[in-house]
Amino acid sequence: MSGVVLRAGLFAALVVACNKPEASATSASASPALPEPSGTPAPSLAASVPAEDPPSSAKRGPLNVLLLSIDSLRQDMPWTGYARPIAPNLTKLAEQSVVYTHAYSVSSYTAKSVGAFLSSRYPSSLYRSGWFFTDYPLANVFLAEVLHDHGVRTIGVQGHLYFGRGKHLDQGFDVWELVPGITFDATTDKNVTSDKMTDIAIKALGDPAVAEKPFFAWVHYTDPHDEYVKHPESPDFGKDNRARYDSEVFFTDLHVGRLLEFAKKQPWWGKTAVVITADHGEAFGEHGMYKHAFRLWEVLTRVPLLVFAPGAAPHRIEANRSQIDLAPTILDLAGIADRPPSFVGHSLAPEIFDAKKAEARDPVVLDLNEQVLAMAEQSNDGATATKGRTQLQKRP
């Protein structure tokens, strides 16, 4: 990754400089302290955030927001030049959307990146446990809480047990459903859930109560996460890791398409924005690494970001953008000007509705807890990380 610098201290971070090969970043001073497992927050990075624009919704009215995040989805998708037709429904949506070509998750694995985009805070500055599968105490302010307090119906659909074990990612949600019958494995995900998740989401969004007031729905699809499975519904892309992963993406896209087709037939579709992104990327041998977590390589943190919104003409934004801005953007789209002071990101809505407002910003900050980084340092790259964590070992 060009133009990066590793920062140590309360958290380890990479700063992604402007999207130019010659770009560089300067190092900030570091603190030697590690985060306390009790959840003492690190200092806020809010000082680096530009001044907030007036809410874009004031000009166009509030929107419902459907956030679809896809686990482990790499940035090299068909709408950014990948040759295999692995996501026809999302590719069609991209043609009608604002496409961010250099969007970044805040970290390289789910527990940290999801906490960040739900809170608009860097995970090392949140109250949290010190475990890999992080839990976040109720002291943190999350997006759904803010939406709920402003009269928005909040819906969450999940396909992994991490989201159902008291991690408090469900705070603020009126509806929070997990796929029944799923099992937990600390090293991989053996569940196939996109079909079941879509059924649950369609039922939740088809509830007559959804049409009575604005809503926010978050569906986090998990099938592209390892282990990679070839699906009969998918073209046969081959047998290696990337080919089976591509089959997983196709399967997920098939059911995302089914959810979108349902949504288009609902009375609320004309006033609904759809946001598509990923919690992190995935490695297939880059830097000698496989899967994700433990490092902050670009292949692990650069992710897709599509925004389809009524009144927003399709265009591409090449500048670097961070998921730290997702929560403020969703509040803006929903017509909520009352942003919590803890949110350090700012809304992307102005540039979504007016391409001329897309400007270069401060470097993107990526966050990886030093305790997690130390796990990689203690193991050899390409070897298995111990203690039941995600593995880095090479698979055939």
C-alpha positions in Angstrom: 0.0 0.0 0.0 1.6 3.3 -1.0 1.8 6.3 1.3 1.2 4.5 4.6 2.8 4.7 8.0 2.5 2.3 10.9 1.5 4.0 14.2 1.9 2.2 17.5 0.6 3.0 20.9 -2.9 2.9 22.2 -3.7 1.4 18.8 -1.8 0.4 15.7 -3.0 2.2 12.6 -2.1 2.8 9.0 -2.7 6.1 7.4 -3.6 5.9 3.7 -2.4 9.0 2.0 -3.8 10.6 -1.2 -4.3 8.1 -4.0 -1.0 8.7 -5.7 2.0 6.4 -5.9 4.4 9.1 -4.7 2.2 10.1 -1.7 3.6 9.8 1.8 2.5 10.3 5.3 4.4 11.5 8.4 4.4 9.7 11.6 2.6 10.9 14.7 4.0 10.5 18.2 3.2 7.2 19.9 2.2 6.3 23.4 3.6 3.1 24.9 0.4 2.2 26.7 -1.7 -0.8 25.6 -5.6 -0.6 25.8 -7.0 -1.9 29.1 -9.2 -5.0 28.8 -11.7 -3.2 30.9 -12.5 -0.9 28.0 -10.9 2.4 28.8 -11.2 4.5 25.6 -8.2 5.9 23.8 -8.2 9.6 22.9 -10.6 10.7 20.2 -9.4 11.5 16.7 -12.2 14.0 16.1 -9.8 16.9 15.6 -8.8 15.6 12.2 -12.4 15.7 10.9 -13.4 18.6 8.6 -16.3 20.8 9.5 -19.7 19.2 8.9 -21.8 20.3 5.9 -25.4 21.2 6.5 -27.5 18.1 6.2 -28.2 17.3 2.6 -31.7 16.0 3.5 -32.8 19.6 4.2 -32.9 20.0 0.4 -34.5 16.7 -0.6 -36.3 15.2 2.3 -35.5 12.2 4.5 -34.9 8.7 3.1 -35.2 5.2 4.4 -31.8 3.5 4.4 -31.1 -0.2 3.5 -27.5 -1.0 4.5 -26.2 -4.3 3.0 -22.8 -5.2 4.2 -21.1 -8.3 2.8 -18.4 -10.1 4.8 -15.0 -10.4 3.3 -16.0 -8.8 0.0 -12.9 -7.7 -1.9 -12.7 -4.4 -3.8 -11.9 -6.1 -7.1 -15.4 -6.7 -8.2 -16.9 -6.6 -11.8 -17.8 -2.9 -11.5 -14.1 -2.1 -10.8 -12.6 -4.4 -13.5 -12.6 -7.9 -12.2 -13.1 -10.2 -15.2 -15.4 -12.9 -13.7 -19.1 -12.1 -13.7 -19.4 -13.0 -10.0 -22.0 -10.4 -8.9 -24.4 -9.5 -11.7 -27.1 -8.0 -9.5 -24.6 -5.7 -7.7 -23.0 -4.8 -11.0 -26.3 -3.7 -12.3 -26.9 -1.7 -9.2 -23.5 -0.1 -9.5 -24.5 1.3 -12.9 -27.2 3.3 -11.2 -25.2 4.3 -8.1 -22.4 6.4 -6.7 -19.4 4.1 -6.8 -16.5 4.7 -4.5 -13.4 3.1 -6.0 -11.1 3.8 -3.0 -13.2 3.2 0.1 -11.6 1.7 3.2 -12.9 -0.2 6.2 -11.5 0.9 9.5 -9.9 -2.4 10.3 -9.3 -5.8 8.8 -11.7 -8.0 10.7 -15.4 -7.9 11.5 -15.4 -7.3 15.3 -13.4 -4.1 14.8 -14.7 -2.8 11.5 -18.4 -3.2 12.3 -18.0 -1.5 15.7 -16.4 1.4 13.9 -19.0 1.9 11.2 -21.8 1.6 13.6 -20.3 4.2 16.0 -18.3 6.5 13.7 -15.4 6.0 16.1 -12.1 4.2 15.8 -12.5 0.9 17.6 -9.5 1.5 19.9 -11.2 4.7 21.1 -14.4 2.8 22.0 -15.3 1.1 25.3 -14.6 -2.5 24.5 -13.3 -5.8 25.8 -9.7 -6.8 24.9 -10.8 -10.0 23.2 -10.5 -10.8 19.5 -14.3 -11.2 19.3 -14.8 -7.8 20.8 -17.8 -6.8 22.9 -18.9 -3.2 23.2 -20.5 -2.0 26.5 -23.7 0.0 26.3 -21.7 3.1 27.2 -20.9 3.5 23.5 -23.3 5.4 21.3 -24.3 3.4 18.1 -26.1 4.5 15.0 -29.3 2.5 15.6 -29.7 4.2 19.0 -29.7 7.6 17.4 -32.0 6.6 14.6 -34.4 4.9 17.1 -34.5 8.0 19.3 -35.5 10.1 16.3 -38.5 7.8 15.5 -36.9 5.6 12.8 -37.7 1.9 12.9 -34.5 -0.1 13.1 -34.1 -3.6 11.7 -31.1 -5.9 11.9 -30.6 -9.3 10.3 -27.5 -11.4 11.0 -26.0 -14.7 9.9 -23.2 -15.2 12.4 -23.3 -16.0 16.1 -20.8 -13.3 16.9 -23.8 -10.9 16.5 -25.9 -12.9 19.0 -23.6 -13.3 22.0 -24.1 -10.2 24.0 -21.7 -8.1 22.1 -24.2 -5.2 22.2 -24.1 -4.5 18.5 -27.8 -4.8 18.6 -28.4 -1.8 20.8 -31.0 0.5 19.3 -32.6 -2.1 17.0 -36.3 -2.6 17.2 -35.9 -5.9 15.3 -32.7 -8.0 15.6 -32.9 -11.5 14.1 -30.3 -14.2 13.6 -30.6 -17.1 11.2 -31.8 -20.0 13.4 -29.7 -23.1 13.7 -26.3 -21.6 13.0 -23.2 -22.8 14.8 -20.1 -20.9 16.1 -16.5 -21.8 15.1 -13.7 -19.4 16.1 -11.6 -20.3 13.1 -14.0 -20.2 10.2 -17.7 -20.0 9.2 -19.3 -23.3 8.1 -22.8 -21.9 7.8 -24.6 -21.1 4.5 -27.0 -18.3 5.3 -27.6 -15.9 2.4 -30.9 -17.6 1.4 -32.2 -17.7 4.9 -31.1 -14.2 5.7 -32.9 -12.8 2.7 -36.1 -14.7 3.7 -35.9 -13.1 7.2 -35.2 -9.6 5.8 -38.1 -9.8 3.3 -40.4 -10.8 6.1 -39.2 -8.0 8.4 -39.4 -5.4 5.6 -42.8 -6.7 4.5 -44.2 -6.0 8.0 -46.9 -3.3 7.6 -45.3 -1.4 10.4 -42.4 -0.6 8.1 -44.6 1.5 5.9 -45.9 3.6 8.8 -42.6 5.5 9.5 -39.1 5.8 8.2 -36.8 2.8 8.6 -33.2 1.8 8.7 -32.4 -1.9 7.9 -28.9 -3.5 8.2 -28.4 -6.9 6.7 -24.9 -8.3 7.1 -24.3 -11.2 4.6 -21.6 -13.6 5.7 -21.2 -16.3 3.0 -18.1 -15.0 1.3 -16.2 -15.5 4.6 -14.2 -18.7 4.7 -14.7 -21.6 4.5 -15.3 -21.2 0.8 -18.1 -23.3 -0.8 -18.9 -24.0 -4.4 -22.7 -23.4 -4.9 -24.7 -25.2 -7.6 -26.5 -22.0 -8.3 -23.1 -20.4 -9.4 -21.1 -20.9 -12.6 -18.1 -23.2 -12.1 -15.3 -20.8 -11.6 -12.8 -23.5 -10.6 -11.6 -25.3 -7.5 -8.9 -23.1 -6.0 -9.6 -20.8 -3.1 -10.4 -17.7 -5.2 -12.7 -19.7 -7.5 -14.7 -21.1 -4.6 -14.8 -17.6 -3.0 -16.1 -16.3 -6.3 -18.8 -18.9 -6.1 -19.7 -17.7 -2.6 -19.9 -14.1 -3.9 -22.2 -15.2 -6.8 -24.5 -17.0 -4.3 -24.6 -14.0 -2.0 -25.3 -11.7 -4.9 -28.1 -13.9 -6.1 -29.9 -13.4 -2.8 -29.1 -9.7 -2.5 -30.7 -9.4 -5.9 -33.8 -11.2 -4.6 -34.0 -8.8 -1.6 -33.6 -5.8 -4.0 -36.3 -7.1 -6.3 -38.7 -7.4 -3.3 -37.8 -3.9 -2.2 -38.5 -2.4 -5.6 -42.1 -3.6 -5.4 -42.7 -1.9 -2.0 -44.5 1.5 -1.6 -41.4 2.8 0.2 -38.9 2.0 -2.5 -39.1 5.5 -4.1 -37.8 7.1 -0.9 -35.1 4.5 0.0 -31.4 4.7 -0.3 -29.3 1.5 -0.6 -25.8 1.3 0.7 -23.6 -1.7 -0.3 -20.2 -2.2 1.4 -18.0 -4.8 3.2 -16.6 -5.1 6.7 -13.2 -5.9 5.3 -11.5 -7.6 2.3 -9.8 -10.9 1.9 -6.3 -12.1 0.9 -5.4 -14.9 -1.5 -1.7 -15.0 -1.2 -0.9 -11.3 -1.3 2.0 -10.5 1.1 2.1 -14.3 1.8 -1.2 -14.0 3.6 -4.6 -15.8 3.3 -8.0 -14.8 4.6 -8.0 -11.7 6.8 -7.3 -10.0 10.2 -4.0 -9.4 12.0 -2.6 -7.0 9.4 -3.7 -3.8 7.6 -2.7 -4.5 4.0 -4.7 -2.7 1.3 -6.2 -6.0 0.1 -7.7 -6.5 3.6 -9.0 -3.0 4.1 -10.0 -1.5 0.7 -13.6 -2.5 0.2 -16.5 -1.8 -2.2 -18.9 1.1 -1.5 -22.0 1.7 -3.6 -24.7 4.2 -2.7 -28.0 4.2 -4.6 -30.2 7.1 -3.6 -33.3 8.7 -5.3 -32.1 12.0 -6.8 -28.4 11.0 -6.9 -27.0 10.7 -10.5 -24.6 7.8 -11.0 -21.0 8.8 -10.8 -17.6 7.6 -9.5 -15.6 9.1 -6.7 -11.9 8.2 -6.9 -10.8 9.9 -3.7 -10.0 7.9 -0.6 -13.0 7.6 1.7 -13.4 5.8 5.1 -16.2 3.9 6.7 -15.8 6.1 9.7 -18.2 8.4 7.7 -20.9 5.8 7.2 -23.0 6.5 10.3 -23.0 10.3 9.7 -23.9 9.7 6.1 -26.8 7.5 7.1 -28.1 10.1 9.6 -27.9 12.7 6.9 -29.8 10.5 4.4 -32.4 9.9 7.1 -32.9 13.6 7.6 -31.4 13.7 11.1 -29.3 16.7 11.8 -28.7 15.9 15.5 -25.3 14.1 15.2 -23.9 12.7 18.5 -20.7 14.6 19.6 -18.9 11.2 19.8 -19.1 10.6 16.0 -15.8 11.6 14.5 -16.8 11.0 10.8 -18.8 13.3 8.6 -21.5 12.9 6.0 -20.7 11.8 2.4 -24.2 12.8 1.4 -23.3 16.2 -0.2 -20.9 14.5 -2.7 -23.4 11.7 -3.3 -26.0 14.2 -4.6 -23.4 16.5 -6.2 -20.2 15.0 -7.7 -18.6 18.5 -7.7 -18.5 18.4 -3.9 -16.1 15.4 -3.8 -12.8 16.7 -2.6 -9.5 15.3 -1.3 -9.5 14.8 2.5 -7.1 14.0 5.2 -5.4 10.5 5.0 -7.6 7.6 5.9 -6.9 6.1 9.3 -7.0 2.3 9.8 -7.1 0.9 13.3 -5.8 -2.5 14.6 -5.5 -3.1 18.3 -1.9 -3.8 19.3 -3.0 -6.9 21.1 -4.3 -8.4 17.9 -1.3 -7.2 15.9 1.0 -8.9 18.5 -0.8 -12.2 17.7 0.5 -12.0 14.1 4.0 -10.9 15.3 4.1 -14.0 17.6 3.3 -16.3 14.7 5.1 -16.6 11.4 3.4 -15.0 8.4 1.7 -17.9 6.5 1.5 -20.0 9.7 -1.4 -20.7 11.9 -2.3 -18.1 14.5 -2.8 -19.8 17.8 -5.5 -19.7 20.5 -8.4 -20.5 18.1 -8.2 -17.2 16.1 -8.5 -16.8 12.4 -5.8 -18.7 10.6 -3.3 -17.3 8.2 -2.1 -20.7 6.9 -2.1 -21.4 3.2 -4.8 -23.7 1.8 -4.8 -25.6 -1.5 
